């Protein structure tokens, strides 16, 4: 005999831990649709840089961002990364930018190739 007691729904503790706030637009979203960004020390440049962490593996404090140029712009303008990551100097976000642009191209571009050299002649 299997007793199925479903009178107590578990809706009370629904995914409370997966929601994160985007540092760009400040809206909450599931962390699976946000990009994690951490601050890492760059030896060559001798400064902290914002580093994309799409696999959410890097240790330390993370900032969450929609991987879109719009949210990145907002975050950069407000220096939200530095604030979220608790660093004093503004962070170099070029790596995050590159990652976001790559994501965008993967979504939008599809199979399209940039054709700088016109292969179609005539
Ligand atoms: Zn956002």
Backbone and ligand atoms as CSV (ligand in chain L), in Angstrom:
chain,resi,resn,atom,element,x,y,z
A,1,UNK,N,N,0.824,-1.205,0.000
A,1,UNK,CA,C,0.000,0.000,0.000
A,1,UNK,C,C,0.865,1.265,0.000
A,2,UNK,N,N,0.570,2.129,-0.886
A,2,UNK,CA,C,1.309,3.392,-0.938
A,2,UNK,C,C,0.374,4.526,-0.581
A,3,UNK,N,N,0.761,5.235,0.398
A,3,UNK,CA,C,-0.053,6.365,0.797
A,3,UNK,C,C,0.409,7.627,0.082
A,4,UNK,N,N,-0.510,8.226,-0.603
A,4,UNK,CA,C,-0.160,9.480,-1.261
A,4,UNK,C,C,-0.911,10.623,-0.601
A,5,UNK,N,N,-0.224,11.280,0.223
A,5,UNK,CA,C,-0.807,12.402,0.926
A,5,UNK,C,C,-0.384,13.698,0.256
A,6,UNK,N,N,-1.258,14.226,-0.560
A,6,UNK,CA,C,-0.885,15.432,-1.302
A,6,UNK,C,C,-1.636,16.669,-0.825
A,7,UNK,N,N,-2.191,16.519,0.340
A,7,UNK,CA,C,-2.936,17.678,0.831
A,7,UNK,C,C,-1.992,18.833,1.164
A,8,UNK,N,N,-0.771,18.481,1.553
A,8,UNK,CA,C,0.181,19.538,1.853
A,8,UNK,C,C,1.009,19.842,0.612
A,9,UNK,N,N,0.694,20.902,-0.008
A,9,UNK,CA,C,1.438,21.288,-1.209
A,9,UNK,C,C,2.768,21.931,-0.800
A,10,UNK,N,N,3.739,21.750,-1.679
A,10,UNK,CA,C,5.061,22.301,-1.355
A,10,UNK,C,C,5.261,23.677,-1.992
A,11,UNK,N,N,4.137,24.257,-2.364
A,11,UNK,CA,C,4.259,25.529,-3.054
A,11,UNK,C,C,4.869,26.618,-2.177
A,12,UNK,N,N,4.831,26.405,-0.884
A,12,UNK,CA,C,5.330,27.422,0.036
A,12,UNK,C,C,6.817,27.697,-0.214
A,13,UNK,N,N,7.564,26.617,-0.429
A,13,UNK,CA,C,8.992,26.822,-0.638
A,13,UNK,C,C,9.372,26.663,-2.103
A,14,UNK,N,N,8.686,27.372,-2.938
A,14,UNK,CA,C,9.005,27.325,-4.353
A,14,UNK,C,C,10.313,28.079,-4.625
A,15,UNK,N,N,11.081,27.497,-5.472
A,15,UNK,CA,C,12.363,28.024,-5.945
A,15,UNK,C,C,12.796,29.380,-5.384
A,16,UNK,N,N,12.899,29.461,-4.094
A,16,UNK,CA,C,13.270,30.755,-3.517
A,16,UNK,C,C,14.715,31.103,-3.748
A,17,UNK,N,N,15.537,30.096,-4.010
A,17,UNK,CA,C,16.967,30.366,-4.078
A,17,UNK,C,C,17.475,30.555,-5.504
A,18,UNK,N,N,16.641,30.341,-6.503
A,18,UNK,CA,C,17.143,30.444,-7.866
A,18,UNK,C,C,16.921,31.820,-8.472
A,19,UNK,N,N,16.175,32.672,-7.798
A,19,UNK,CA,C,15.941,34.003,-8.332
A,19,UNK,C,C,17.090,34.930,-7.961
A,20,UNK,N,N,17.557,35.651,-8.965
A,20,UNK,CA,C,18.645,36.603,-8.761
A,20,UNK,C,C,18.256,37.930,-9.381
A,21,UNK,N,N,18.890,38.973,-8.938
A,21,UNK,CA,C,18.593,40.287,-9.489
A,21,UNK,C,C,19.660,40.669,-10.496
A,22,UNK,N,N,19.219,41.055,-11.677
A,22,UNK,CA,C,20.127,41.505,-12.717
A,22,UNK,C,C,20.712,42.855,-12.306
A,23,UNK,N,N,22.056,42.973,-12.380
A,23,UNK,CA,C,22.676,44.229,-11.965
A,23,UNK,C,C,22.465,45.331,-13.000
A,24,UNK,N,N,21.957,44.952,-14.170
A,24,UNK,CA,C,21.682,45.954,-15.195
A,24,UNK,C,C,20.315,46.567,-15.037
A,25,UNK,N,N,19.270,45.783,-15.304
A,25,UNK,CA,C,17.916,46.320,-15.271
A,25,UNK,C,C,17.279,46.181,-13.895
A,26,UNK,N,N,17.957,45.510,-12.976
A,26,UNK,CA,C,17.490,45.382,-11.589
A,26,UNK,C,C,16.221,44.551,-11.451
A,27,UNK,N,N,15.880,43.778,-12.454
A,27,UNK,CA,C,14.698,42.943,-12.316
A,27,UNK,C,C,15.135,41.537,-11.930
A,28,UNK,N,N,14.263,40.854,-11.240
A,28,UNK,CA,C,14.594,39.515,-10.771
A,28,UNK,C,C,14.280,38.497,-11.854
A,29,UNK,N,N,15.149,37.516,-11.942
A,29,UNK,CA,C,14.941,36.470,-12.926
A,29,UNK,C,C,15.575,35.192,-12.400
A,30,UNK,N,N,15.224,34.086,-13.020
A,30,UNK,CA,C,15.833,32.836,-12.623
A,30,UNK,C,C,17.307,32.867,-12.998
A,31,UNK,N,N,18.130,32.313,-12.144
A,31,UNK,CA,C,19.565,32.436,-12.388
A,31,UNK,C,C,20.011,31.662,-13.622
A,32,UNK,N,N,19.156,30.738,-14.086
A,32,UNK,CA,C,19.524,30.000,-15.293
A,32,UNK,C,C,19.478,30.897,-16.523
A,33,UNK,N,N,18.753,32.000,-16.442
A,33,UNK,CA,C,18.706,32.909,-17.585
A,33,UNK,C,C,19.599,34.124,-17.378
A,34,UNK,N,N,20.384,34.086,-16.303
A,34,UNK,CA,C,21.306,35.187,-16.041
A,34,UNK,C,C,22.746,34.690,-16.159
A,35,UNK,N,N,23.617,35.611,-16.479
A,35,UNK,CA,C,25.038,35.285,-16.557
A,35,UNK,C,C,25.713,35.699,-15.254
A,36,UNK,N,N,26.482,34.765,-14.706
A,36,UNK,CA,C,27.206,35.086,-13.478
A,36,UNK,C,C,28.513,35.781,-13.838
A,37,UNK,N,N,28.833,36.815,-13.100
A,37,UNK,CA,C,30.062,37.563,-13.338
A,37,UNK,C,C,30.820,37.657,-12.025
A,38,UNK,N,N,32.112,37.335,-12.074
A,38,UNK,CA,C,32.932,37.417,-10.871
A,38,UNK,C,C,34.107,38.348,-11.138
A,39,UNK,N,N,34.719,38.810,-10.066
A,39,UNK,CA,C,35.909,39.646,-10.186
A,39,UNK,C,C,37.140,38.762,-10.023
A,40,UNK,N,N,38.024,38.805,-10.995
A,40,UNK,CA,C,39.262,38.026,-10.896
A,40,UNK,C,C,40.455,38.963,-11.061
A,41,UNK,N,N,41.535,38.588,-10.422
A,41,UNK,CA,C,42.740,39.402,-10.490
A,41,UNK,C,C,43.493,39.071,-11.761
A,42,UNK,N,N,43.785,40.116,-12.532
A,42,UNK,CA,C,44.545,39.925,-13.756
A,42,UNK,C,C,45.994,40.317,-13.508
A,43,UNK,N,N,46.880,39.341,-13.636
A,43,UNK,CA,C,48.291,39.570,-13.334
A,43,UNK,C,C,48.915,40.591,-14.276
A,44,UNK,N,N,48.628,40.431,-15.555
A,44,UNK,CA,C,49.256,41.314,-16.538
A,44,UNK,C,C,48.815,42.772,-16.366
A,45,UNK,N,N,47.528,42.937,-16.191
A,45,UNK,CA,C,47.012,44.293,-16.100
A,45,UNK,C,C,47.061,44.839,-14.688
A,46,UNK,N,N,47.379,43.966,-13.741
A,46,UNK,CA,C,47.489,44.363,-12.343
A,46,UNK,C,C,46.234,45.045,-11.836
A,47,UNK,N,N,45.126,44.443,-12.147
A,47,UNK,CA,C,43.870,44.999,-11.664
A,47,UNK,C,C,42.801,43.913,-11.688
A,48,UNK,N,N,41.738,44.191,-10.992
A,48,UNK,CA,C,40.607,43.283,-11.011
A,48,UNK,C,C,39.807,43.497,-12.292
A,49,UNK,N,N,39.394,42.416,-12.880
A,49,UNK,CA,C,38.567,42.529,-14.071
A,49,UNK,C,C,37.300,41.701,-13.871
A,50,UNK,N,N,36.235,42.138,-14.487
A,50,UNK,CA,C,34.994,41.376,-14.435
A,50,UNK,C,C,35.108,40.211,-15.411
A,51,UNK,N,N,34.801,39.028,-14.929
A,51,UNK,CA,C,34.993,37.841,-15.742
A,51,UNK,C,C,33.685,37.056,-15.823
A,52,UNK,N,N,33.249,36.718,-17.024
A,52,UNK,CA,C,32.014,35.933,-17.144
A,52,UNK,C,C,32.217,34.510,-16.625
A,53,UNK,N,N,31.232,34.011,-15.940
A,53,UNK,CA,C,31.309,32.668,-15.364
A,53,UNK,C,C,30.032,31.896,-15.720
A,54,UNK,N,N,29.885,31.578,-17.003
A,54,UNK,CA,C,28.626,30.945,-17.447
A,54,UNK,C,C,28.362,29.599,-16.779
A,55,UNK,N,N,29.405,28.926,-16.336
A,55,UNK,CA,C,29.174,27.626,-15.670
A,55,UNK,C,C,29.039,27.740,-14.169
A,56,UNK,N,N,29.138,28.967,-13.690
A,56,UNK,CA,C,28.949,29.231,-12.266
A,56,UNK,C,C,29.868,28.376,-11.414
A,57,UNK,N,N,31.119,28.348,-11.795
A,57,UNK,CA,C,32.081,27.508,-11.091
A,57,UNK,C,C,33.086,28.300,-10.283
A,58,UNK,N,N,33.311,29.515,-10.681
A,58,UNK,CA,C,34.355,30.288,-10.020
A,58,UNK,C,C,33.913,30.660,-8.616
A,59,UNK,N,N,34.876,30.620,-7.716
A,59,UNK,CA,C,34.538,30.928,-6.318
A,59,UNK,C,C,34.347,32.414,-6.112
A,60,UNK,N,N,33.784,32.731,-4.980
A,60,UNK,CA,C,33.657,34.139,-4.609
A,60,UNK,C,C,32.302,34.717,-4.905
A,61,UNK,N,N,32.227,35.987,-4.660
A,61,UNK,CA,C,30.993,36.726,-4.829
A,61,UNK,C,C,30.684,36.875,-6.312
A,62,UNK,N,N,29.443,36.752,-6.652
A,62,UNK,CA,C,29.062,36.876,-8.046
A,62,UNK,C,C,28.020,37.951,-8.272
A,63,UNK,N,N,28.086,38.550,-9.441
A,63,UNK,CA,C,27.042,39.478,-9.861
A,63,UNK,C,C,26.272,38.799,-10.976
A,64,UNK,N,N,24.998,39.134,-11.096
A,64,UNK,CA,C,24.159,38.456,-12.081
A,64,UNK,C,C,23.650,39.442,-13.106
A,65,UNK,N,N,23.702,39.027,-14.353
A,65,UNK,CA,C,23.369,39.937,-15.435
A,65,UNK,C,C,22.667,39.180,-16.547
A,66,UNK,N,N,21.621,39.819,-17.107
A,66,UNK,CA,C,21.067,39.260,-18.330
A,66,UNK,C,C,22.136,39.362,-19.409
A,67,UNK,N,N,22.425,38.303,-20.121
A,67,UNK,CA,C,23.471,38.371,-21.146
A,67,UNK,C,C,23.026,39.139,-22.379
A,68,UNK,N,N,22.690,40.386,-22.188
A,68,UNK,CA,C,22.279,41.232,-23.302
A,68,UNK,C,C,23.077,42.528,-23.252
A,69,UNK,N,N,23.340,43.134,-24.413
A,69,UNK,CA,C,24.086,44.397,-24.434
A,69,UNK,C,C,23.372,45.496,-23.650
A,70,UNK,N,N,22.040,45.461,-23.651
A,70,UNK,CA,C,21.282,46.490,-22.953
A,70,UNK,C,C,21.570,46.461,-21.453
A,71,UNK,N,N,21.450,45.275,-20.872
A,71,UNK,CA,C,21.663,45.159,-19.437
A,71,UNK,C,C,23.135,45.407,-19.087
A,72,UNK,N,N,24.027,45.002,-19.973
A,72,UNK,CA,C,25.441,45.250,-19.724
A,72,UNK,C,C,25.717,46.747,-19.696
A,73,UNK,N,N,25.148,47.470,-20.655
A,73,UNK,CA,C,25.326,48.916,-20.697
A,73,UNK,C,C,24.847,49.565,-19.405
A,74,UNK,N,N,23.658,49.157,-18.980
A,74,UNK,CA,C,23.100,49.710,-17.749
A,74,UNK,C,C,24.018,49.430,-16.565
A,75,UNK,N,N,24.507,48.217,-16.494
A,75,UNK,CA,C,25.359,47.825,-15.383
A,75,UNK,C,C,26.661,48.612,-15.396
A,76,UNK,N,N,27.228,48.804,-16.591
A,76,UNK,CA,C,28.475,49.543,-16.693
A,76,UNK,C,C,28.257,50.999,-16.293
A,77,UNK,N,N,27.159,51.568,-16.778
A,77,UNK,CA,C,26.902,52.975,-16.501
A,77,UNK,C,C,26.735,53.232,-15.011
A,78,UNK,N,N,26.117,52.300,-14.330
A,78,UNK,CA,C,25.910,52.490,-12.893
A,78,UNK,C,C,27.060,51.953,-12.054
A,79,UNK,N,N,28.059,51.388,-12.709
A,79,UNK,CA,C,29.149,50.715,-11.994
A,79,UNK,C,C,28.587,49.664,-11.055
A,80,UNK,N,N,27.626,48.958,-11.554
A,80,UNK,CA,C,26.931,47.985,-10.714
A,80,UNK,C,C,27.803,46.773,-10.406
A,81,UNK,N,N,28.743,46.472,-11.291
A,81,UNK,CA,C,29.597,45.309,-11.031
A,81,UNK,C,C,30.457,45.540,-9.796
A,82,UNK,N,N,31.084,46.714,-9.764
A,82,UNK,CA,C,31.945,47.024,-8.630
A,82,UNK,C,C,31.159,46.978,-7.329
A,83,UNK,N,N,29.937,47.498,-7.399
A,83,UNK,CA,C,29.122,47.521,-6.193
A,83,UNK,C,C,28.709,46.113,-5.783
A,84,UNK,N,N,28.262,45.341,-6.773
A,84,UNK,CA,C,27.785,43.995,-6.465
A,84,UNK,C,C,28.921,43.083,-6.014
A,85,UNK,N,N,30.113,43.324,-6.547
A,85,UNK,CA,C,31.240,42.454,-6.232
A,85,UNK,C,C,32.098,43.012,-5.099
A,86,UNK,N,N,31.656,44.132,-4.560
A,86,UNK,CA,C,32.337,44.732,-3.411
A,86,UNK,C,C,33.796,45.062,-3.704
A,87,UNK,N,N,34.021,45.704,-4.832
A,87,UNK,CA,C,35.367,46.195,-5.121
A,87,UNK,C,C,35.283,47.710,-5.275
A,88,UNK,N,N,36.425,48.356,-5.038
A,88,UNK,CA,C,36.373,49.813,-5.011
A,88,UNK,C,C,36.572,50.422,-6.384
A,89,UNK,N,N,37.503,49.874,-7.121
A,89,UNK,CA,C,37.770,50.445,-8.435
A,89,UNK,C,C,36.755,49.933,-9.447
A,90,UNK,N,N,36.465,50.732,-10.447
A,90,UNK,CA,C,35.594,50.245,-11.527
A,90,UNK,C,C,36.262,49.102,-12.271
A,91,UNK,N,N,35.470,48.117,-12.640
A,91,UNK,CA,C,36.029,46.911,-13.237
A,91,UNK,C,C,36.092,47.014,-14.753
A,92,UNK,N,N,37.114,46.380,-15.294
A,92,UNK,CA,C,37.194,46.239,-16.746
A,92,UNK,C,C,36.185,45.182,-17.176
A,93,UNK,N,N,35.246,45.573,-17.997
A,93,UNK,CA,C,34.169,44.647,-18.356
A,93,UNK,C,C,34.291,44.132,-19.790
A,94,UNK,N,N,35.474,44.293,-20.377
A,94,UNK,CA,C,35.608,43.914,-21.790
A,94,UNK,C,C,35.382,42.417,-22.007
A,95,UNK,N,N,35.760,41.607,-21.015
A,95,UNK,CA,C,35.545,40.162,-21.173
A,95,UNK,C,C,34.068,39.814,-21.131
A,96,UNK,N,N,33.379,40.471,-20.233
A,96,UNK,CA,C,31.936,40.238,-20.137
A,96,UNK,C,C,31.262,40.687,-21.424
A,97,UNK,N,N,31.713,41.842,-21.917
A,97,UNK,CA,C,31.146,42.370,-23.156
A,97,UNK,C,C,31.343,41.387,-24.303
A,98,UNK,N,N,32.559,40.868,-24.396
A,98,UNK,CA,C,32.847,39.920,-25.474
A,98,UNK,C,C,31.951,38.686,-25.363
A,99,UNK,N,N,31.771,38.235,-24.138
A,99,UNK,CA,C,30.935,37.064,-23.923
A,99,UNK,C,C,29.485,37.345,-24.321
A,100,UNK,N,N,28.992,38.492,-23.911
A,100,UNK,CA,C,27.615,38.856,-24.226
A,100,UNK,C,C,27.416,38.952,-25.735
A,101,UNK,N,N,28.373,39.599,-26.406
A,101,UNK,CA,C,28.247,39.743,-27.854
A,101,UNK,C,C,28.283,38.384,-28.543
A,102,UNK,N,N,29.109,37.499,-28.017
A,102,UNK,CA,C,29.182,36.155,-28.575
A,102,UNK,C,C,27.843,35.438,-28.435
A,103,UNK,N,N,27.271,35.572,-27.240
A,103,UNK,CA,C,25.962,34.960,-26.987
A,103,UNK,C,C,24.929,35.500,-27.963
A,104,UNK,N,N,24.957,36.805,-28.123
A,104,UNK,CA,C,23.994,37.447,-29.017
A,104,UNK,C,C,24.136,36.918,-30.431
A,105,UNK,N,N,25.370,36.801,-30.877
A,105,UNK,CA,C,25.588,36.330,-32.233
A,105,UNK,C,C,25.135,34.894,-32.392
A,106,UNK,N,N,25.339,34.114,-31.338
A,106,UNK,CA,C,24.928,32.713,-31.392
A,106,UNK,C,C,23.413,32.617,-31.523
A,107,UNK,N,N,22.719,33.544,-30.875
A,107,UNK,CA,C,21.259,33.522,-30.907
A,107,UNK,C,C,20.741,34.099,-32.214
A,108,UNK,N,N,21.259,35.278,-32.564
A,108,UNK,CA,C,20.722,35.995,-33.705
A,108,UNK,C,C,21.286,35.463,-35.009
A,109,UNK,N,N,22.607,35.276,-35.024
A,109,UNK,CA,C,23.288,34.958,-36.270
A,109,UNK,C,C,22.877,33.632,-36.873
A,110,UNK,N,N,22.827,32.605,-36.051
A,110,UNK,CA,C,22.486,31.297,-36.569
A,110,UNK,C,C,23.541,30.819,-37.552
A,111,UNK,N,N,23.100,30.506,-38.752
A,111,UNK,CA,C,24.030,29.966,-39.733
A,111,UNK,C,C,24.573,31.054,-40.650
A,112,UNK,N,N,24.139,32.268,-40.379
A,112,UNK,CA,C,24.587,33.355,-41.244
A,112,UNK,C,C,26.066,33.639,-41.038
A,113,UNK,N,N,26.738,33.878,-42.135
A,113,UNK,CA,C,28.144,34.228,-42.046
A,113,UNK,C,C,28.316,35.690,-42.444
A,114,UNK,N,N,29.197,36.346,-41.735
A,114,UNK,CA,C,29.502,37.707,-42.174
A,114,UNK,C,C,30.273,37.676,-43.492
A,115,UNK,N,N,29.753,38.356,-44.468
A,115,UNK,CA,C,30.385,38.280,-45.784
A,115,UNK,C,C,31.047,39.593,-46.121
A,116,UNK,N,N,32.269,39.724,-45.626
A,116,UNK,CA,C,32.996,40.936,-45.930
A,116,UNK,C,C,33.508,40.892,-47.358
A,117,UNK,N,N,34.002,39.740,-47.702
A,117,UNK,CA,C,34.431,39.573,-49.085
A,117,UNK,C,C,33.224,39.115,-49.897
A,118,UNK,N,N,32.849,39.890,-50.834
A,118,UNK,CA,C,31.693,39.536,-51.645
A,118,UNK,C,C,32.040,38.351,-52.535
A,119,UNK,N,N,31.467,37.200,-52.168
A,119,UNK,CA,C,31.745,36.013,-52.975
A,119,UNK,C,C,30.849,35.964,-54.192
A,120,UNK,N,N,29.706,36.606,-54.036
A,120,UNK,CA,C,28.807,36.635,-55.181
A,120,UNK,C,C,29.217,37.768,-56.114
A,121,UNK,N,N,29.729,37.453,-57.240
A,121,UNK,CA,C,30.114,38.489,-58.181
A,121,UNK,C,C,29.225,38.370,-59.434
A,122,UNK,N,N,28.556,39.445,-59.667
A,122,UNK,CA,C,27.731,39.482,-60.875
A,122,UNK,C,C,26.373,39.131,-60.549
L,1,ZN,ZN,ZN,18.653,42.674,-16.949
